[in-house]
Amino acid sequence: MRLTFMGTAGARFMVAKQVAASGGLFLEDGQTRISLDPGPGAVVAYAQRKVDLTTLDAIVVSHRHLDHAGDVNVMVEAMTDGGFAHRGVLFCPSDALDEDPVVLRYLRRFPREIVRLAPETTYSINGLSFTTSGRHVHQVETYGFRFGDRLGWITDSAYYDGIAQQHQADVMLIHTILLHCRPELPHLCIDDAERIIRDAKPRLAILTHYGMTVWRANPKEIAADLTQRIGTEVQAAFDGMSIEV
């Protein structure tokens, strides 16, 4: 399994200013190719890396916020060759489709299937399985994901009991919007990330989806400090970073 970070920006100010790119994640496993959370500029990031989007097998959206789904419509069109190839699957929460949808109605017939995500449910694409977490503590319907024991992906959420166990895997991705915890904001801070890493004990933890305060504090230095204090390897993702899982 190979992961490529098409962007590491999180939250509105990082995305609006494009301090870092906001194209989400690209996952390749054998012949299976999945776009995860295609935020604003995703289609550009994939083009720059010469990824043929008609080879995508699926698009997965963790929740309907723009920094995660801003390019979902153009990515669906690209995956389906402008709607002329009835192929691919879109996975997303129900509220991305219902009231005030982010997935436009006219192109919903383009993919082979649209799947509404449910909590603690396993799905499969070409034999590659992934399981949703319980519903995250966030403003809208939001899920994290686990790809077997290989990869755990904690998306936007406030900390809650069981979050480490639900995403426990050899490699874990953690969205770190906040430098310091703020109870009124349902996002993880660096202290939350440290607690998750200590509880889950992954081989490798990767910080990504930075808010502005984390970015200004230097994610690479934060990761190095966590590595030293916890004893688990922690890395800070950067735009274009590619790793084997």
GUZA-178247 format. One record per residue (C-alpha): x, y negated, z; residue in one letter. Coordinates in Angstrom, 3 decimals. Last residue first. Layout:
N
+----------+----------+----------+-------+
|        x |        y |        z | lumza |
+----------+----------+----------+-------+
|        X |        Y |        Z |     a |
...
+----------+----------+----------+-------+
// end
This chain:
245
+----------+----------+----------+-------+
|        x |        y |        z | lumza |
+----------+----------+----------+-------+
|    2.559 |   -1.142 |    4.336 |     v |
|    4.849 |   -2.631 |    1.679 |     e |
|    5.210 |   -6.406 |    1.840 |     i |
|    4.756 |   -9.393 |   -0.454 |     s |
|    5.107 |  -13.041 |    0.560 |     m |
|    3.741 |  -15.369 |   -2.123 |     g |
|    2.714 |  -18.072 |    0.340 |     d |
|    4.305 |  -17.409 |    3.713 |     f |
|    3.504 |  -14.924 |    6.472 |     a |
|    5.043 |  -15.389 |    9.897 |     a |
|    6.530 |  -12.180 |   11.238 |     q |
|    6.231 |  -10.447 |   14.591 |     v |
|    8.333 |   -7.416 |   15.505 |     e |
|    7.256 |   -6.089 |   18.892 |     t |
|    9.464 |   -6.775 |   21.933 |     g |
|    6.879 |   -9.125 |   23.424 |     i |
|    9.059 |  -12.100 |   24.385 |     r |
|   11.645 |  -11.952 |   21.604 |     q |
|    9.151 |  -11.130 |   18.875 |     t |
|    6.795 |  -13.843 |   20.122 |     l |
|    9.592 |  -16.444 |   19.935 |     d |
|   10.510 |  -15.368 |   16.405 |     a |
|    6.866 |  -15.563 |   15.327 |     a |
|    6.498 |  -19.090 |   16.752 |     i |
|    9.708 |  -20.150 |   15.015 |     e |
|    8.420 |  -18.865 |   11.671 |     k |
|    5.015 |  -20.459 |   12.250 |     p |
|    6.574 |  -23.955 |   12.582 |     n |
|    4.845 |  -26.136 |   15.231 |     a |
|    3.389 |  -28.303 |   12.450 |     r |
|    1.813 |  -25.227 |   10.829 |     w |
|    0.319 |  -24.049 |   14.124 |     v |
|   -1.272 |  -27.448 |   14.713 |     t |
|   -2.554 |  -27.594 |   11.114 |     m |
|   -4.332 |  -24.259 |   11.240 |     g |
|   -2.578 |  -21.209 |    9.952 |     y |
|   -4.149 |  -18.319 |    8.046 |     h |
|   -1.254 |  -15.953 |    8.823 |     t |
|    0.630 |  -14.216 |   11.627 |     l |
|    1.981 |  -10.760 |   10.875 |     i |
|    2.324 |   -8.012 |   13.493 |     a |
|    4.597 |   -5.042 |   12.867 |     l |
|    4.882 |   -1.646 |   14.533 |     r |
|    1.579 |   -2.356 |   16.231 |     p |
|    1.269 |   -2.367 |   20.032 |     k |
|   -2.497 |   -2.945 |   20.235 |     a |
|   -2.593 |   -4.489 |   23.732 |     d |
|    0.628 |   -6.522 |   23.555 |     r |
|   -0.181 |   -7.633 |   20.006 |     i |
|   -3.700 |   -8.716 |   20.970 |     i |
|   -2.455 |  -10.661 |   24.018 |     r |
|    0.174 |  -12.428 |   21.924 |     e |
|   -2.411 |  -13.344 |   19.273 |     a |
|   -4.690 |  -14.774 |   21.952 |     d |
|   -1.815 |  -16.870 |   23.320 |     d |
|   -1.160 |  -18.115 |   19.777 |     i |
|   -4.767 |  -19.247 |   19.362 |     c |
|   -7.678 |  -17.350 |   17.849 |     l |
|  -10.720 |  -19.196 |   16.563 |     h |
|  -14.245 |  -19.854 |   17.846 |     p |
|  -13.622 |  -23.526 |   18.782 |     l |
|  -15.221 |  -24.804 |   22.007 |     e |
|  -12.910 |  -22.691 |   24.167 |     p |
|   -9.796 |  -24.350 |   22.722 |     r |
|   -6.675 |  -22.190 |   22.924 |     c |
|   -3.391 |  -23.803 |   21.956 |     h |
|   -1.642 |  -23.438 |   18.597 |     l |
|   -4.934 |  -22.745 |   16.872 |     l |
|   -5.738 |  -21.201 |   13.489 |     i |
|   -3.928 |  -17.917 |   13.955 |     t |
|   -5.454 |  -15.250 |   11.729 |     h |
|   -3.816 |  -11.976 |   12.726 |     i |
|   -2.584 |   -9.316 |   10.296 |     l |
|   -1.726 |   -5.963 |   11.863 |     m |
|    0.650 |   -3.267 |   10.641 |     v |
|    0.663 |    0.212 |   12.193 |     d |
|   -2.981 |   -0.176 |   13.138 |     a |
|   -5.324 |   -1.380 |   15.884 |     q |
|   -8.136 |   -3.527 |   14.477 |     h |
|  -10.985 |   -2.432 |   16.762 |     q |
|   -8.560 |   -1.836 |   19.639 |     q |
|   -7.211 |   -5.382 |   19.619 |     a |
|  -10.671 |   -6.978 |   19.381 |     i |
|  -12.002 |   -4.849 |   22.236 |     g |
|  -12.876 |   -7.699 |   24.594 |     d |
|  -13.336 |  -10.906 |   22.638 |     y |
|  -11.039 |  -13.636 |   21.309 |     y |
|  -12.734 |  -16.197 |   19.098 |     a |
|  -12.929 |  -15.158 |   15.511 |     s |
|  -11.545 |  -15.689 |   12.014 |     d |
|  -10.028 |  -12.562 |   10.461 |     t |
|   -8.215 |   -9.734 |   12.216 |     i |
|   -6.824 |   -7.387 |    9.560 |     w |
|   -5.614 |   -3.946 |   10.610 |     g |
|   -3.464 |   -1.916 |    8.229 |     l |
|   -2.013 |    1.578 |    8.187 |     r |
|   -4.099 |    3.593 |   10.635 |     d |
|   -7.086 |    3.639 |    8.308 |     g |
|   -7.577 |    0.370 |    6.466 |     f |
|   -9.056 |   -1.690 |    9.292 |     r |
|  -11.195 |   -4.746 |    8.749 |     f |
|  -12.433 |   -7.914 |   10.436 |     g |
|  -15.987 |   -9.125 |   10.097 |     y |
|  -17.887 |  -12.404 |   10.090 |     t |
|  -21.541 |  -13.457 |   10.082 |     e |
|  -21.363 |  -17.208 |   10.708 |     v |
|  -20.190 |  -19.509 |   13.522 |     q |
|  -17.677 |  -16.982 |   14.860 |     h |
|  -17.392 |  -14.253 |   17.473 |     v |
|  -16.661 |  -11.327 |   15.174 |     h |
|  -19.207 |   -8.656 |   14.322 |     r |
|  -17.847 |   -5.252 |   15.179 |     g |
|  -14.971 |   -4.256 |   12.990 |     s |
|  -15.442 |   -3.145 |    9.403 |     t |
|  -13.868 |    0.061 |    8.132 |     t |
|  -11.770 |    0.613 |    5.029 |     f |
|  -11.411 |    3.574 |    2.709 |     s |
|   -9.336 |    3.952 |   -0.452 |     l |
|  -10.825 |    6.836 |   -2.471 |     g |
|  -11.509 |    4.720 |   -5.537 |     n |
|  -13.155 |    2.128 |   -3.302 |     i |
|  -14.584 |    3.361 |   -0.012 |     s |
|  -16.646 |    1.884 |    2.800 |     y |
|  -16.743 |    2.611 |    6.532 |     t |
|  -19.145 |    0.849 |    8.889 |     t |
|  -18.461 |   -0.701 |   12.284 |     e |
|  -20.578 |   -3.768 |   11.576 |     p |
|  -22.453 |   -4.084 |    8.272 |     a |
|  -21.265 |   -5.511 |    4.964 |     l |
|  -23.735 |   -6.137 |    2.168 |     r |
|  -22.505 |   -4.356 |   -0.949 |     v |
|  -22.797 |   -5.837 |   -4.430 |     i |
|  -22.441 |   -3.289 |   -7.219 |     e |
|  -21.266 |   -2.915 |  -10.799 |     r |
|  -20.387 |   -6.580 |  -10.797 |     p |
|  -22.004 |   -8.993 |  -13.313 |     f |
|  -25.623 |   -8.898 |  -12.102 |     r |
|  -24.798 |  -11.219 |   -9.213 |     r |
|  -23.552 |  -13.822 |  -11.692 |     l |
|  -26.709 |  -15.933 |  -11.954 |     y |
|  -27.356 |  -15.831 |   -8.224 |     r |
|  -24.253 |  -17.727 |   -7.133 |     l |
|  -22.340 |  -16.187 |   -4.234 |     v |
|  -21.962 |  -18.906 |   -1.559 |     v |
|  -25.590 |  -18.582 |   -0.496 |     p |
|  -27.598 |  -21.251 |    1.390 |     d |
|  -30.040 |  -18.619 |    2.679 |     e |
|  -29.251 |  -15.160 |    1.363 |     d |
|  -26.106 |  -13.959 |   -0.387 |     l |
|  -23.163 |  -15.049 |    1.778 |     a |
|  -25.493 |  -14.529 |    4.740 |     d |
|  -25.553 |  -10.810 |    4.002 |     s |
|  -21.846 |  -10.358 |    4.634 |     p |
|  -19.633 |   -9.581 |    1.623 |     c |
|  -18.338 |   -6.689 |   -0.493 |     f |
|  -18.254 |   -7.287 |   -4.268 |     l |
|  -17.699 |   -4.208 |   -6.412 |     v |
|  -16.087 |   -3.894 |   -9.838 |     g |
|  -17.527 |   -3.407 |  -13.306 |     r |
|  -20.213 |   -4.457 |  -15.751 |     h |
|  -17.820 |   -5.869 |  -18.357 |     a |
|  -19.312 |   -8.846 |  -20.248 |     f |
|  -19.718 |  -10.943 |  -17.105 |     g |
|  -16.792 |  -13.210 |  -17.892 |     g |
|  -14.382 |  -10.302 |  -17.932 |     d |
|  -16.008 |   -8.691 |  -14.869 |     t |
|  -13.105 |   -9.386 |  -12.513 |     m |
|  -12.804 |  -12.924 |  -13.923 |     a |
|  -16.468 |  -13.718 |  -13.354 |     e |
|  -16.288 |  -12.309 |   -9.837 |     v |
|  -13.115 |  -14.348 |   -9.218 |     m |
|  -14.857 |  -17.481 |  -10.503 |     v |
|  -17.657 |  -16.900 |   -8.020 |     n |
|  -15.487 |  -15.981 |   -5.027 |     v |
|  -13.265 |  -19.044 |   -5.371 |     d |
|  -14.337 |  -20.901 |   -2.213 |     g |
|  -14.900 |  -17.693 |   -0.251 |     a |
|  -12.410 |  -17.627 |    2.615 |     h |
|  -11.510 |  -21.313 |    3.056 |     d |
|  -15.097 |  -22.077 |    2.047 |     l |
|  -16.747 |  -20.242 |    4.931 |     h |
|  -18.940 |  -17.282 |    3.911 |     r |
|  -17.320 |  -14.479 |    5.837 |     h |
|  -14.947 |  -11.524 |    5.465 |     s |
|  -15.190 |  -11.521 |    1.676 |     v |
|  -13.937 |   -8.413 |   -0.148 |     v |
|  -13.484 |   -8.380 |   -3.926 |     i |
|  -13.237 |   -5.021 |   -5.628 |     a |
|  -11.664 |   -2.943 |   -8.379 |     d |
|   -9.544 |   -5.711 |   -9.881 |     l |
|   -8.047 |   -4.847 |  -13.274 |     t |
|  -10.002 |   -7.614 |  -15.032 |     t |
|   -8.101 |   -9.984 |  -12.754 |     l |
|   -4.858 |   -9.447 |  -14.648 |     d |
|   -2.292 |  -10.538 |  -12.063 |     v |
|    0.358 |  -12.773 |  -13.616 |     k |
|    1.617 |  -14.211 |  -10.306 |     r |
|    0.659 |  -17.721 |  -11.402 |     q |
|   -2.682 |  -16.375 |  -12.588 |     a |
|   -3.399 |  -14.849 |   -9.177 |     y |
|   -2.578 |  -18.135 |   -7.427 |     a |
|   -4.761 |  -20.086 |   -9.871 |     v |
|   -7.763 |  -17.805 |   -9.340 |     v |
|   -7.276 |  -18.111 |   -5.584 |     a |
|   -7.281 |  -21.907 |   -5.639 |     g |
|   -9.981 |  -22.299 |   -3.003 |     p |
|  -10.410 |  -19.101 |   -0.961 |     g |
|  -10.417 |  -15.551 |   -2.281 |     p |
|  -11.000 |  -13.603 |    0.963 |     d |
|   -9.462 |  -10.244 |   -0.009 |     l |
|   -8.844 |   -9.316 |   -3.647 |     s |
|   -8.611 |   -5.555 |   -4.116 |     i |
|   -6.611 |   -3.387 |   -6.507 |     r |
|   -6.708 |    0.413 |   -6.553 |     t |
|   -4.260 |    2.263 |   -8.816 |     q |
|   -2.028 |    3.329 |   -5.942 |     g |
|   -2.893 |    0.938 |   -3.141 |     d |
|   -2.710 |   -2.745 |   -4.047 |     e |
|   -4.025 |   -5.496 |   -1.774 |     l |
|   -4.118 |   -9.176 |   -2.693 |     f |
|   -4.753 |  -11.623 |    0.134 |     l |
|   -6.307 |  -15.088 |    0.426 |     g |
|   -5.899 |  -17.847 |   -2.162 |     g |
|   -5.551 |  -20.771 |    0.246 |     s |
|   -2.154 |  -22.279 |   -0.598 |     a |
|   -0.241 |  -24.231 |    2.021 |     a |
|   -0.434 |  -27.948 |    2.750 |     v |
|   -3.255 |  -27.781 |    0.228 |     q |
|   -4.671 |  -31.043 |    1.661 |     k |
|   -8.223 |  -29.724 |    1.690 |     a |
|   -7.039 |  -26.245 |    2.692 |     v |
|   -4.896 |  -27.269 |    5.661 |     m |
|   -7.610 |  -29.698 |    6.733 |     f |
|  -10.507 |  -27.252 |    6.393 |     r |
|   -9.313 |  -24.200 |    8.221 |     a |
|   -6.558 |  -21.728 |    7.343 |     g |
|   -3.705 |  -21.906 |    4.868 |     a |
|   -1.667 |  -18.752 |    4.215 |     t |
|   -2.190 |  -18.200 |    0.491 |     g |
|   -1.930 |  -15.527 |   -2.161 |     m |
|   -0.259 |  -13.317 |    0.428 |     f |
|    0.678 |  -10.080 |   -1.305 |     t |
|    0.052 |   -6.739 |    0.378 |     l |
|    1.328 |   -3.429 |   -0.964 |     r |
|    0.000 |    0.000 |    0.000 |     m |
+----------+----------+----------+-------+
// end
